Amino acid sequence: MDNSKSGSSNTTIIGFALLFILYIAYIYISQPSQEEVAKWQAAQTARQDSIARVDSIKQVQLKLQQAERDSFLRDTTLTQIQKDSILQVRKAQEGDQKFGVFSNAAQGSPKIISLKNEDLKLDISSQGGRIVNASILKDGEPYLAYDHRTKEDNNDKTPVQLLNHPRNKFEYHIPMRKLEKGYISTTELNFEVQEQSDSLVVFRAYTNDKQGYIEQKYLLKSNYIVDYDVTFEKIGKSAGPTVLQWQTFLGKIEKNDNYERTMSSIHYKEIEESPNYCTCATSAEEDLKNPIQWIAHSQQFFNTSLVGKSGTSFAAAKLNTFMTPGDSIHLKELTSIVRLPEDKSKLEMQWYIGPNDYNSLAAANVNLERIIPYGWSIFGWISRSVIRPLFNGFATFIPNYGIIILLLTLLIRLAMYPLQRKMLVSSVKMSILRPELTKMREKHKDDQQRMQMEQMKMFNQYGVSPLGGCLPMVLTMPIWIALYRFFPASIDFRQQSFLWADDLVSYDSIWDFGYVPFINTIYGDHISLFTLLWAISMFAYLFYNSKQMDMAAAGGNAKMMKYLQYAFPVIFFFALNNWASGLTAYMLFSNLINIAQTFITKNYLINKDKLKAQMEEIKNNPKKRNSMMDKYQKMLEDQQKMQASAKKKKGKR
């Protein structure tokens, strides 16, 4: 076997080195700094202390009130009728202090109104006039979520429901004089139903004199869009902005909740700016001073977004994402404190409550589709504008998503083949020159600089670029990174099975061995078969190439270079174990196709004798070909002259 085919092996090492550097960079960027961790811990301590102080004050106030009431009720000088009368007066006074002109609206029992179409079912409470549950459907059937409360079988599923956590908040704080808190909260009011149908409900909370009201109107349209209008009419609002407090506790929906946690955050779009988001990998805060078009509380595959319609925008906002511990039943706490415009008594808005489906989000026509985490810059563009249309094209006539991944991989590898062929041709050229290079190394073994200069001169003479095998690998990196983001961000792959994988956006476990100290931290609690097969195929490929390495070219580092290449698949074997099985399936297919392309091209498509004749023709008919190599060769010659001159001067001394 020709031992001169080491170019592809060296290129493979370089490629894996680049992947490893990118992976380490991603981990480094994703992890919080020590300062961020300390700041988060301090904020959480202050938060808990504040809550404890408020709870303590409330408990003291309740005890004092109870003691006062008990003392009053034990007064034997008053008749029961007098006591009842005093209780009614006090109750009215307390209501006036808490609710002001809305004291009557603070009474009554809440009821639930349901709106439904084939894609969305909303349960809206008259208490606060807010959505308390959203069931997400597709063609009348519910999306399913993994039920993380089931310990016996972590693959149990339950219908996806959003906005249903009992601690969620969606309330308007309206500044009003002579109230204990200085404002009235809509959560404290029980709204009356003014109008109702299968797709419409209008709530009103009236002032005591019935002259003013707060109105909330929900109109469920097609798809996942809900028209939502809020009107403040003659309510005696005092100076100052009305503030919306929106808090969402995200529940675990996906199988791989670690993936889901790092892909969940608050997204937003300021007027005349591109969409943006709070940092996903850690707890984060954003203080927005400019007018805002929309705010979205989003997790990996579902979101609830509040959009200002034409003429309505939010004046400012403070956004906060709090990442809960890994063993919590929740992913994150998302809080948006939104300041409403002071010059508007009516706000026209829309809800989008549904899946992170590209077409559904794009239909809102406000760039909501940008909340899908396809990546940034050119990588996001490749995912959105190249890979997604290709996938959709295949999906129109192929029902199996694993087969689509295989075809997508084949198409990408064929598109990249011209670059790969260039890399392989460069490798073969290097093998043709190897006997001459070996002689040169022997001749100049005591003068490394001279050897480099002569080597570059030979490359230039024969029209060989030593970077020819590396550059194609670098040019394909954006596609790999785009695919890395595409699979776990695409809802189309969600809960789609292929072979042994039951969910292509999560890992493909063939054995869940449970928690093992240290192993769980660096590897996980399962074995992903696609990752294992990829590692085996990579080892086989590298072993084959190691047999063809030019040991003389590596010099004293030959042995290290031979074994260093195996470090990269080992590292990625651990790193890939928790990644989306759609991605690891792609990597396995891509590696197998790459092996086949390499074997066929080198053994059947490249005529080594013809290529050698072409190189001889280039040598015999020299032309100016590679200015970069000429400059490098000139630089080496100048360095050698300078060193020779320095030695001569030293000898004269």
FIZAVEX-89781 format. One record per residue (C-alpha): residue number from 1; residue in three letters; y, x, z. Coordinates in steps of 0.05 Angstrom, whole numbers, plus 5000, padded with zeros to 4 digits. Each point is the difference from the previous one (the first is absolute). Example, Ala and Ser with C-alpha at 12.3 -4.5 7.8 and 13.67 -1.06 7.14 Angstrom:
BEGIN
- tivo:lovo:c2:c1:c3
- 1:ALA:4910:5246:5156
- 2:SER:5069:5027:4987
This chain:
BEGIN
- tivo:lovo:c2:c1:c3
- 1:MET:5000:5000:5000
- 2:ASP:5069:5026:4982
- 3:ASN:5033:5023:5064
- 4:SER:5069:4997:4967
- 5:LYS:5015:4926:5008
- 6:SER:5038:5005:5065
- 7:GLY:5066:4972:4974
- 8:SER:4980:4928:5015
- 9:SER:4974:5020:5068
- 10:ASN:5065:5034:5018
- 11:THR:5038:4940:4973
- 12:THR:4958:4954:5043
- 13:ILE:5018:5041:5061
- 14:ILE:5073:4996:4982
- 15:GLY:4994:4925:4989
- 16:PHE:4967:4988:5067
- 17:ALA:5052:5045:5033
- 18:LEU:5055:4955:4971
- 19:LEU:4964:4937:5024
- 20:PHE:4991:5031:5068
- 21:ILE:5073:5020:5005
- 22:LEU:5021:4929:4980
- 23:TYR:4952:4970:5051
- 24:ILE:5026:5045:5056
- 25:ALA:5072:4984:4979
- 26:TYR:4984:4926:5003
- 27:ILE:4970:5007:5069
- 28:TYR:5059:5041:5023
- 29:ILE:5051:4951:4974
- 30:SER:4962:4940:5027
- 31:GLN:4993:5027:5070
- 32:PRO:5058:4990:5049
- 33:SER:5035:5062:5026
- 34:GLN:4999:5017:5074
- 35:GLU:5072:4976:5005
- 36:GLU:4981:4933:4969
- 37:VAL:4941:4992:5047
- 38:ALA:5043:5017:5061
- 39:LYS:5054:4952:4976
- 40:TRP:4949:4945:4989
- 41:GLN:4969:5010:5069
- 42:ALA:5069:4998:5032
- 43:ALA:5018:4937:4962
- 44:GLN:4935:4967:5021
- 45:THR:5010:5019:5072
- 46:ALA:5072:4972:4999
- 47:ARG:4974:4938:4965
- 48:GLN:4947:4987:5053
- 49:ASP:5050:5014:5056
- 50:SER:5050:4952:4970
- 51:ILE:4947:4946:4993
- 52:ALA:4978:5012:5072
- 53:ARG:5072:4995:5025
- 54:VAL:5012:4935:4962
- 55:ASP:4935:4971:5025
- 56:SER:5018:5021:5071
- 57:ILE:5069:4967:4996
- 58:LYS:4969:4937:4972
- 59:GLN:4949:4997:5056
- 60:VAL:5054:5008:5053
- 61:GLN:5043:4945:4967
- 62:LEU:4940:4953:4997
- 63:LYS:4983:5013:5073
- 64:LEU:5072:4987:5022
- 65:GLN:5003:4936:4959
- 66:GLN:4933:4977:5027
- 67:ALA:5022:5015:5072
- 68:GLU:5065:4962:4989
- 69:ARG:4962:4941:4971
- 70:ASP:4948:5000:5055
- 71:SER:5056:5001:5053
- 72:PHE:5036:4942:4965
- 73:LEU:4936:4959:4994
- 74:ARG:4985:5009:5074
- 75:ASP:5068:4972:5020
- 76:THR:4983:4937:5042
- 77:THR:5072:4974:4999
- 78:LEU:4993:4980:4926
- 79:THR:4961:4942:4972
- 80:GLN:4951:5011:4943
- 81:ILE:5047:4962:4953
- 82:GLN:5056:5048:5018
- 83:LYS:4955:5060:4990
- 84:ASP:4978:4975:4931
- 85:SER:5073:4988:4980
- 86:ILE:5020:5070:5023
- 87:LEU:4941:5030:4961
- 88:GLN:5022:4964:4937
- 89:VAL:5071:5026:5007
- 90:ARG:4977:5070:5013
- 91:LYS:4952:4998:4941
- 92:ALA:5057:4977:4955
- 93:GLN:5045:5055:5026
- 94:GLU:4946:5053:4989
- 95:GLY:4989:4973:4929
- 96:ASP:5075:5004:4985
- 97:GLN:5002:5072:5025
- 98:LYS:4940:5021:4958
- 99:PHE:5006:4959:4937
- 100:GLY:5072:4974:4999
- 101:VAL:5011:4948:4946
- 102:PHE:4926:5004:4982
- 103:SER:4974:4980:5069
- 104:ASN:4971:4936:4972
- 105:ALA:4966:5038:4943
- 106:ALA:4966:5044:5052
- 107:GLN:4958:4941:5022
- 108:GLY:4937:4971:4969
- 109:SER:4931:5022:4979
- 110:PRO:4989:5043:4938
- 111:LYS:4956:4979:4942
- 112:ILE:4972:5037:4940
- 113:ILE:5017:4982:4928
- 114:SER:4954:5027:4945
- 115:LEU:5019:5016:4928
- 116:LYS:4948:5020:4949
- 117:ASN:4989:5019:4927
- 118:GLU:4940:5034:4968
- 119:ASP:5025:5069:5022
- 120:LEU:5032:4990:5067
- 121:LYS:4994:4957:5062
- 122:LEU:5056:5002:5051
- 123:ASP:5001:4973:5071
- 124:ILE:5072:4991:5024
- 125:SER:5018:4982:5072
- 126:SER:5057:4954:5017
- 127:GLN:5011:5047:5060
- 128:GLY:5049:5048:4969
- 129:GLY:4986:4974:4930
- 130:ARG:4960:5063:4984
- 131:ILE:4935:5016:4964
- 132:VAL:4944:5010:5051
- 133:ASN:4942:5011:4951
- 134:ALA:4992:5016:4927
- 135:SER:4931:4995:4966
- 136:ILE:4997:5041:4936
- 137:LEU:4959:4970:4945
- 138:LYS:4980:5017:4929
- 139:ASP:4983:4941:4955
- 140:GLY:4990:4957:5062
- 141:GLU:4952:5049:5034
- 142:PRO:5023:5043:5058
- 143:TYR:5006:5076:4998
- 144:LEU:4953:5029:5052
- 145:ALA:5016:5050:5055
- 146:TYR:4953:5044:5040
- 147:ASP:4993:4973:5070
- 148:HIS:5011:5060:5045
- 149:ARG:4987:4958:5062
- 150:THR:4926:4995:4981
- 151:LYS:4963:5058:5032
- 152:GLU:4930:4981:4975
- 153:ASP:5019:5005:4926
- 154:ASN:5064:5032:4978
- 155:ASN:4990:4970:4930
- 156:ASP:5010:4929:5025
- 157:LYS:5057:4966:4963
- 158:THR:5050:4946:5017
- 159:PRO:5056:4968:4957
- 160:VAL:5063:5041:4994
- 161:GLN:5056:4971:5043
- 162:LEU:5070:5028:5007
- 163:LEU:5058:4987:5048
- 164:ASN:4952:4969:5051
- 165:HIS:5005:5047:5059
- 166:PRO:5025:4963:5062
- 167:ARG:5051:5055:5014
- 168:ASN:5031:4998:4931
- 169:LYS:5073:4981:4997
- 170:PHE:5045:4971:4947
- 171:GLU:5063:4974:5032
- 172:TYR:5075:4996:4989
- 173:HIS:5045:5022:5057
- 174:ILE:5065:4960:4991
- 175:PRO:5059:5022:5043
- 176:MET:5027:4943:5043
- 177:ARG:5048:4998:5059
- 178:LYS:4984:4979:5071
- 179:LEU:4926:5015:4994
- 180:GLU:4962:5046:5047
- 181:LYS:4978:5047:4945
- 182:GLY:5061:4991:4956
- 183:TYR:4958:4972:4944
- 184:ILE:4952:4944:4982
- 185:SER:4931:5019:4972
- 186:THR:4968:4954:4949
- 187:THR:4932:5012:5033
- 188:GLU:5026:4961:5060
- 189:LEU:5014:4938:4958
- 190:ASN:4952:4946:4978
- 191:PHE:5020:4981:4930
- 192:GLU:4994:4929:4973
- 193:VAL:4965:4987:4934
- 194:GLN:5050:4969:4952
- 195:GLU:4958:5001:4936
- 196:GLN:4928:5016:4986
- 197:SER:4950:5003:4943
- 198:ASP:4941:5043:4979
- 199:SER:5047:5055:4977
- 200:LEU:5065:4987:5038
- 201:VAL:5023:4995:5071
- 202:VAL:5072:4996:5027
- 203:PHE:5013:5015:5074
- 204:ARG:5064:4986:5038
- 205:ALA:5021:5016:5071
- 206:TYR:5061:4956:5016
- 207:THR:5056:5013:5049
- 208:ASN:5006:4951:5058
- 209:ASP:5054:4959:4963
- 210:LYS:4959:4998:4935
- 211:GLN:5059:5028:4961
- 212:GLY:4972:5069:4990
- 213:TYR:4931:5028:4985
- 214:ILE:4958:5060:4980
- 215:GLU:4957:4985:4940
- 216:GLN:4940:5038:4973
- 217:LYS:4971:4978:4934
- 218:TYR:4933:5024:4972
- 219:LEU:4980:4984:4928
- 220:LEU:4931:5028:4980
- 221:LYS:5001:5017:4927
- 222:SER:4944:5026:4955
- 223:ASN:4965:5065:5016
- 224:TYR:5022:5032:5066
- 225:ILE:5074:4984:4996
- 226:VAL:5035:4955:5051
- 227:ASP:5073:4980:4993
- 228:TYR:5032:5006:5069
- 229:ASP:5071:4975:5016
- 230:VAL:5035:5003:5067
- 231:THR:5064:4961:5015
- 232:PHE:5046:5004:5061
- 233:GLU:5045:4938:5001
- 234:LYS:5054:4988:5053
- 235:ILE:4961:5032:5057
- 236:GLY:5058:5030:5038
- 237:LYS:4980:5071:4985
- 238:SER:5044:5052:5033
- 239:ALA:5026:5064:4968
- 240:GLY:4948:5052:4983
- 241:PRO:4942:5007:4952
- 242:THR:4937:4958:5001
- 243:VAL:4940:5046:5006
- 244:LEU:4929:4988:4975
- 245:GLN:4946:5031:5043
- 246:TRP:4935:5006:4960
- 247:GLN:4940:5031:5034
- 248:THR:4930:5005:4972
- 249:PHE:4937:5025:5033
- 250:LEU:4954:5022:4943
- 251:GLY:4927:4986:5012
- 252:LYS:4944:5042:4970
- 253:ILE:4976:4970:4935
- 254:GLU:4965:5057:4962
- 255:LYS:4936:5037:5014
- 256:ASN:5034:5067:5005
- 257:ASP:5055:4985:5050
- 258:ASN:5024:5073:5001
- 259:TYR:5016:4994:4926
- 260:GLU:5031:4932:5012
- 261:ARG:5044:5026:5057
- 262:THR:5030:5056:4959
- 263:MET:5014:4954:4941
- 264:SER:5036:4947:5042
- 265:SER:5075:5000:5012
- 266:ILE:5067:4965:4990
- 267:HIS:5026:5004:4929
- 268:TYR:5070:4981:4980
- 269:LYS:5050:5000:4943
- 270:GLU:5074:5010:5009
- 271:ILE:5045:4970:4947
- 272:GLU:5006:5045:4939
- 273:GLU:4950:5049:5030
- 274:SER:4927:5013:4985
- 275:PRO:4948:4972:5049
- 276:ASN:4984:5043:5060
- 277:TYR:4957:4997:5063
- 278:CYS:4993:5025:5071
- 279:THR:4954:5059:5010
- 280:CYS:4928:4975:4998
- 281:ALA:4962:5055:5037
- 282:THR:5039:4996:5066
- 283:SER:5045:4953:5039
- 284:ALA:5068:4998:4967
- 285:GLU:5070:4971:5002
- 286:GLU:5051:4985:4946
- 287:ASP:5072:4978:5010
- 288:LEU:5025:4967:4936
- 289:LYS:5075:4992:4993
- 290:ASN:5004:4975:4929
- 291:PRO:4985:4929:4975
- 292:ILE:4926:4987:4993
- 293:GLN:4965:4959:4947
- 294:TRP:4932:4994:5032
- 295:ILE:4956:5023:5058
- 296:ALA:4924:5000:4998
- 297:HIS:4951:5007:5057
- 298:SER:4941:5028:4962
- 299:GLN:4931:5026:5013
- 300:GLN:4950:5031:4952
- 301:PHE:4986:4938:4957
- 302:PHE:5043:4943:5028
- 303:ASN:5073:4990:5017
- 304:THR:5052:4950:5024
- 305:SER:5067:5012:4967
- 306:LEU:5067:4966:5011
- 307:VAL:5045:5003:4939
- 308:GLY:5073:4980:4993
- 309:LYS:5009:4957:4939
- 310:SER:5060:5007:4954
- 311:GLY:5063:5001:5042
- 312:THR:4963:5013:5065
- 313:SER:4988:5069:5030
- 314:PHE:4992:5027:5070
- 315:ALA:5060:5037:5029
- 316:ALA:4962:5055:5037
- 317:ALA:4934:5012:5036
- 318:LYS:4964:5043:5049
- 319:LEU:4927:5010:4983
- 320:ASN:4947:5026:5047
- 321:THR:4926:5014:4989
- 322:PHE:4957:5016:5061
- 323:MET:4931:5029:4987
- 324:THR:4950:4974:5051
- 325:PRO:4943:5044:5026
- 326:GLY:4938:5005:4956
- 327:ASP:4958:4959:5049
- 328:SER:5049:4942:5000
- 329:ILE:4982:4934:4966
- 330:HIS:5066:5005:4964
- 331:LEU:5024:5049:4947
- 332:LYS:5074:5001:5012
- 333:GLU:5059:4961:5028
- 334:LEU:5054:4989:4948
- 335:THR:5069:4978:5023
- 336:SER:5061:4984:4957
- 337:ILE:5066:4983:5034
- 338:VAL:5042:4972:4943
- 339:ARG:5075:4985:5003
- 340:LEU:5017:4939:4958
- 341:PRO:5065:4995:4961
- 342:GLU:5055:4967:5042
- 343:ASP:5034:4965:4942
- 344:LYS:4941:4955:4982
- 345:SER:4978:4936:5034
- 346:LYS:4941:4992:4952
- 347:LEU:4950:5054:4981
- 348:GLU:4956:4991:4939
- 349:MET:4938:5043:5004
- 350:GLN:4928:5005:4978
- 351:TRP:4936:5020:5034
- 352:TYR:4945:5037:4965
- 353:ILE:4937:4993:5043
- 354:GLY:4938:5026:4966
- 355:PRO:4960:5057:4970
- 356:ASN:5029:5066:4974
- 357:ASP:4982:4979:4930
- 358:TYR:5044:5035:4949
- 359:ASN:5010:4940:4953
- 360:SER:5013:4951:5057
- 361:LEU:5052:5046:5032
- 362:ALA:5033:5017:4934
- 363:ALA:5008:4925:4986
- 364:ALA:5052:4998:5057
- 365:ASN:5044:5044:4954
- 366:VAL:5030:5041:5057
- 367:ASN:4956:5063:4997
- 368:LEU:4954:4975:5055
- 369:GLU:4942:5032:4962
- 370:ARG:5027:5067:5024
- 371:ILE:4971:4987:5069
- 372:ILE:4931:5016:4971
- 373:PRO:4990:5073:5022
- 374:TYR:4984:5030:4933
- 375:GLY:5038:5063:5018
- 376:TRP:5067:5030:4983
- 377:SER:5034:5030:4939
- 378:ILE:4955:5016:4940
- 379:PHE:4937:4986:5040
- 380:GLY:5020:4928:5014
- 381:TRP:5022:4992:4927
- 382:ILE:4931:5023:4976
- 383:SER:4965:4951:5046
- 384:ARG:5044:4941:4982
- 385:SER:5012:5012:4926
- 386:VAL:4938:5036:4976
- 387:ILE:4939:4991:5046
- 388:ARG:5014:4928:5020
- 389:PRO:5006:4973:4928
- 390:LEU:4937:5038:4981
- 391:PHE:4963:4970:5058
- 392:ASN:5026:4930:4984
- 393:GLY:4978:5008:4928
- 394:PHE:4929:5017:5021
- 395:ALA:4999:4945:5052
- 396:THR:5012:4946:4947
- 397:PHE:4929:5009:4973
- 398:ILE:4962:5040:5054
- 399:PRO:4986:4963:5066
- 400:ASN:4972:5060:5038
- 401:TYR:5054:5043:5030
- 402:GLY:4955:5060:5009
- 403:ILE:4985:5000:4926
- 404:ILE:5075:4996:4987
- 405:ILE:5010:5063:5043
- 406:LEU:4946:5035:4959
- 407:LEU:5032:4981:4935
- 408:LEU:5069:5017:5026
- 409:THR:4974:5068:5021
- 410:LEU:4968:5011:4932
- 411:LEU:5065:4981:4965
- 412:ILE:5041:5046:5044
- 413:ARG:4952:5058:4990
- 414:LEU:5001:4989:4924
- 415:ALA:5077:4998:5001
- 416:MET:5000:5065:5040
- 417:TYR:4947:5033:4957
- 418:PRO:5049:5037:4953
- 419:LEU:5027:5035:5062
- 420:GLN:4930:5014:5026
- 421:ARG:4979:5027:4932
- 422:LYS:5059:5047:5000
- 423:MET:4979:5024:5069
- 424:LEU:4928:5011:4977
- 425:VAL:5023:5036:4936
- 426:SER:5042:5046:5043
- 427:SER:4939:5013:5044
- 428:VAL:4958:5018:4939
- 429:LYS:5054:5046:4973
- 430:MET:5001:5036:5067
- 431:SER:4924:5008:4995
- 432:ILE:5006:5030:4930
- 433:LEU:5049:5052:5027
- 434:ARG:4958:5015:5061
- 435:PRO:4964:5061:4972
- 436:GLU:5067:5031:4980
- 437:LEU:5031:4981:5067
- 438:THR:4941:5032:5036
- 439:LYS:5011:5066:4963
- 440:MET:5074:4997:5015
- 441:ARG:4988:4989:5074
- 442:GLU:4953:5060:5001
- 443:LYS:5051:5043:4964
- 444:HIS:5059:4981:5044
- 445:LYS:4962:4987:5065
- 446:ASP:5046:5049:5037
- 447:ASP:5065:4970:4973
- 448:GLN:5003:4925:5013
- 449:GLN:5070:4992:4970
- 450:ARG:4980:5035:4936
- 451:MET:4939:4957:4996
- 452:GLN:5042:4936:5008
- 453:MET:5047:5024:4946
- 454:GLU:4944:5016:4951
- 455:GLN:4966:4934:5017
- 456:MET:5063:4960:4984
- 457:LYS:5008:5040:4936
- 458:MET:4929:4981:4979
- 459:PHE:5011:4927:5016
- 460:ASN:5063:5001:4957
- 461:GLN:4965:5035:4943
- 462:TYR:4943:4949:4997
- 463:GLY:5044:4939:5013
- 464:VAL:4968:4984:5067
- 465:SER:5038:4968:5057
- 466:PRO:4973:5013:5070
- 467:LEU:5034:4936:5022
- 468:GLY:4966:4959:4946
- 469:GLY:4946:4977:5048
- 470:CYS:5046:4984:5058
- 471:LEU:5057:4962:4967
- 472:PRO:4958:4940:4976
- 473:MET:4974:4991:5071
- 474:VAL:5071:4998:5026
- 475:LEU:5022:4950:4947
- 476:THR:4944:4952:5021
- 477:MET:5020:5000:5073
- 478:PRO:5050:4941:4994
- 479:ILE:4943:4955:4974
- 480:TRP:4955:5019:5059
- 481:ILE:5055:4987:5051
- 482:ALA:5018:4933:4966
- 483:LEU:4927:4978:5004
- 484:TYR:4998:5022:5073
- 485:ARG:5054:4948:5014
- 486:PHE:4977:4948:4949
- 487:PHE:4931:4981:5027
- 488:PRO:5017:4985:5073
- 489:ALA:5064:4964:4979
- 490:SER:4970:4953:4948
- 491:ILE:4979:4932:5028
- 492:ASP:4955:4989:4939
- 493:PHE:4950:5050:5030
- 494:ARG:5002:4967:5068
- 495:GLN:4931:4977:5024
- 496:GLN:4971:5015:4931
- 497:SER:4929:5029:5005
- 498:PHE:4967:5052:4956
- 499:LEU:4931:5029:5011
- 500:TRP:4996:5013:5075
- 501:ALA:5076:4995:5012
- 502:ASP:5019:4931:5026
- 503:ASP:5076:5011:4997
- 504:LEU:5031:5047:4949
- 505:VAL:5065:5008:5040
- 506:SER:4961:5025:5061
- 507:TYR:4947:5052:5013
- 508:ASP:4929:4989:4974
- 509:SER:4959:5010:5062
- 510:ILE:4924:5007:4994
- 511:TRP:4993:5016:5074
- 512:ASP:5045:4982:5058
- 513:PHE:4979:5047:5056
- 514:GLY:5055:4980:5049
- 515:TYR:5046:5041:5042
- 516:VAL:4982:5074:5010
- 517:PRO:5051:5045:5035
- 518:PHE:5036:5049:4953
- 519:ILE:4958:4977:4940
- 520:ASN:5037:4934:5001
- 521:THR:5067:5036:4998
- 522:ILE:4986:5046:4942
- 523:TYR:4950:4958:4960
- 524:GLY:4996:4928:5024
- 525:ASP:4945:4955:5026
- 526:HIS:4962:4990:4934
- 527:ILE:4975:5035:4937
- 528:SER:5032:4981:4934
- 529:LEU:4950:5009:4944
- 530:PHE:5049:5008:4942
- 531:THR:5033:5057:5038
- 532:LEU:4932:5032:5015
- 533:LEU:4979:4996:4927
- 534:TRP:5067:5028:4977
- 535:ALA:4992:5059:5047
- 536:ILE:4929:5013:4975
- 537:SER:5021:4997:4927
- 538:MET:5059:5046:5015
- 539:PHE:4954:5051:5034
- 540:ALA:4953:4998:4941
- 541:TYR:5057:5012:4951
- 542:LEU:5029:5057:5041
- 543:PHE:4932:5032:5009
- 544:TYR:4989:4999:4925
- 545:ASN:5068:5032:4988
- 546:SER:4991:5052:5055
- 547:LYS:4941:5027:4960
- 548:GLN:5048:5014:4943
- 549:MET:5056:5032:5040
- 550:ASP:5026:5067:4978
- 551:MET:4990:5038:5064
- 552:ALA:5036:5061:4973
- 553:ALA:5063:4960:4986
- 554:ALA:5006:4981:5073
- 555:GLY:4989:5071:5025
- 556:GLY:4989:5007:5074
- 557:ASN:5016:4926:5010
- 558:ALA:4942:4977:4956
- 559:LYS:4955:4978:5056
- 560:MET:5056:4964:5036
- 561:MET:5021:4964:4936
- 562:LYS:4928:4981:4987
- 563:TYR:4993:4964:5067
- 564:LEU:5072:4977:5009
- 565:GLN:4991:4948:4945
- 566:TYR:4949:4964:5044
- 567:ALA:5051:4989:5055
- 568:PHE:5038:4948:4960
- 569:PRO:4944:4949:4989
- 570:VAL:4981:5009:5073
- 571:ILE:5071:4984:5022
- 572:PHE:5005:4941:4954
- 573:PHE:4931:4975:5021
- 574:PHE:5030:4988:5069
- 575:ALA:5068:4976:4974
- 576:LEU:4972:4951:4948
- 577:ASN:4951:4966:5047
- 578:ASN:5050:4947:5022
- 579:TRP:5035:4991:4933
- 580:ALA:4994:4939:4954
- 581:SER:4931:4999:4967
- 582:GLY:5034:4981:4934
- 583:LEU:5035:5068:5002
- 584:THR:4938:5040:5020
- 585:ALA:4959:4963:4947
- 586:TYR:5053:5021:4949
- 587:MET:4996:5073:5024
- 588:LEU:4924:5000:4995
- 589:PHE:5001:4970:4930
- 590:SER:5056:5047:4979
- 591:ASN:4962:5061:5025
- 592:LEU:4935:4979:4965
- 593:ILE:5038:4988:4934
- 594:ASN:5036:5067:5009
- 595:ILE:4933:5036:5008
- 596:ALA:4974:4966:4937
- 597:GLN:5063:5016:4960
- 598:THR:4999:5072:5023
- 599:PHE:4927:5010:4981
- 600:ILE:5006:4966:4932
- 601:THR:5065:5034:4982
- 602:LYS:4979:5071:5018
- 603:ASN:4930:4995:4970
- 604:TYR:5011:4956:4939
- 605:LEU:5073:4990:4982
- 606:ILE:5029:5071:5007
- 607:ASN:4975:5050:4947
- 608:LYS:5005:5065:5037
- 609:ASP:4991:5043:4937
- 610:LYS:5054:4962:4963
- 611:LEU:5047:5005:5060
- 612:LYS:4988:5075:5004
- 613:ALA:5017:5007:4926
- 614:GLN:5065:4962:5011
- 615:MET:5018:5046:5057
- 616:GLU:4987:5061:4957
- 617:GLU:5044:4970:4945
- 618:ILE:5056:4991:5051
- 619:LYS:4992:5072:5023
- 620:ASN:5002:5027:4928
- 621:ASN:5060:4957:4981
- 622:PRO:5046:5007:5061
- 623:LYS:5056:4950:5007
- 624:LYS:5049:4986:5055
- 625:ARG:4962:4947:5039
- 626:ASN:5012:4997:5074
- 627:SER:5069:5020:5024
- 628:MET:4980:4990:5073
- 629:MET:4942:5048:4994
- 630:ASP:5044:5049:4962
- 631:LYS:5050:4999:5057
- 632:TYR:4946:5009:5052
- 633:GLN:4970:5058:4961
- 634:LYS:5070:5031:4992
- 635:MET:5011:4992:5075
- 636:LEU:4934:5037:5015
- 637:GLU:5018:5056:4952
- 638:ASP:5069:5008:5032
- 639:GLN:4968:5002:5069
- 640:GLN:4951:5053:4978
- 641:LYS:5055:5043:4970
- 642:MET:5040:4994:5064
- 643:GLN:4940:5021:5042
- 644:ALA:4985:5058:4953
- 645:SER:5072:5023:5005
- 646:ALA:4998:4995:5075
- 647:LYS:4936:5042:5003
- 648:LYS:5031:5052:4955
- 649:LYS:5062:5007:5044
- 650:LYS:4956:5004:5061
- 651:GLY:4959:5055:4968
- 652:LYS:5062:5042:4984
- 653:ARG:5020:4999:5073
